[in-house]
Amino acid sequence: DGGITQSPKYLFRKEGQNVTLSCEQNLNHDAMYWYRQDPGQGLRLIYYSQIVNDFQKGDIAEGYSVSREKKESFPLTVTSAQKNPTAFYLCASSILGGQPQHFGDGTRLSIL
Amino acid sequence: KNEVEQSPQNLTAQEGEFITINCSYSVGISALHWLQQHPGGGIVSLFMLSSGKKKHGRLIATINIQEKHSSLHITASHPRDSAVYICAVILGDNDMRFGAGTRLTVKP
């Protein structure tokens, strides 16, 4: 079955450390997205990529970085510059020009 | 004020009840998306609609573009329908704005 795999499901890191969240899809989708979800708020777009080796900042890109070296993979790095990294992170994908309709199961990041 | 407002924030129902979740938005949109977030966090797309009504099983989604309002209805609700339901509006390419979600609990 095609889908999006996010790993790990739970991640704990010490303050000041960078951490990378994995997102892999086997849907052959061109576009991939990273969202952040906080309690009581809607999902907010961090970064998106429409094609390999290209990506754009979303609404809350500060303190995050991404890469898109392969079509299937869109890892997100939460850097030490992100002031409040504890959140639930969701990865999504879509066909080019479409809207994200396929989502992963998310990664819950907690900073100790 | 958020561009997408959902009501209620929390909803508790008895099994078998008819459920309505509302979504109002303040911007011009090309389409609207209803999503279901499971307790584990994963999100599933339920409907994408730009006019009228769509039905899938016990779920019905309606949209009124003039009134900037959409509703998600669940008929004969069941405990397995317990989830967070999220409304998202599509403003353009790669521009989707999300409501904060409605947490539904259906008790047996």
Interface residues (C-beta under 8 A of the other chain):
Chain A: A31 Y33 G40 Q41 G42 L43 R44 L45 Y48 Q50 Q56 F88 L90 A92 G97 Q99 P100 Q101 H102 F103 G104 D105 G106 R108
Chain B: N2 V4 Q9 A31 H33 L35 G40 G41 G42 I43 V44 S45 M48 I86 A88 I90 D93 N94 M96 R97 F98 G99 A100 G101
